[in-house]
Amino acid sequence: MQYTFPKTYRVNLFVNGGTPYINIQGRGPSYNYYGLSVSKDFLSEKLNVNISASNVFSDKQTFRNIVDNPTFRSESYSIYRRRYFGIRVSYRFGEMKAQIKKAVRGINNDDSMGGGGNAQGGGQQ
C-alpha cells in the first residue's frame, strides 16, 4: 500500500506471509515479512531519497521443516536474518528522447490470389 503526501513525500507499507503447507513427505513452515519505506523527491523530482526498514521487531525467523512417515523422521531448522535497514539515493539524469519502434507484423496471405501455373493450383485464372 502506498500513499503520497504533499511535497512529494511517499510512504509505502508492505506485508507478506504464508501459512504452513503440507506436502507428500511432511510439513513446511509458515512465514511473515513486513516493512515500511519513506521517500522524498528533490531537485524537480530528479533526486529521490528512500529510507526503508523491514521486520524491525524480529531479528531472525526460524523455519522448521518436518519429514515424517512410518519408517523415517527428519526435522530441520533454518534460521534467516530478516531485519533490514536501508537508504537508497537515486538521480534521474534525463529523459529518453528516442522512440522505441514497434515492429509491424502481419500475415500476407497471397497464395490464393492467382498466380501459379495450371498444375500448381492457385486462384482463378
Secondary structure, 3 states (H helix, E strand, C coil): CEEEEHHHEEEEEEEEEECCCECCCEECCCEEEEEEEEEEEECCCCEEEEEEEECCCCCEEEEEEEEEECCEEEEEEEEEECCEEEEEEEECCCCCCCCCCCCCCCCCCCCCCCCCCCCCCCCCC
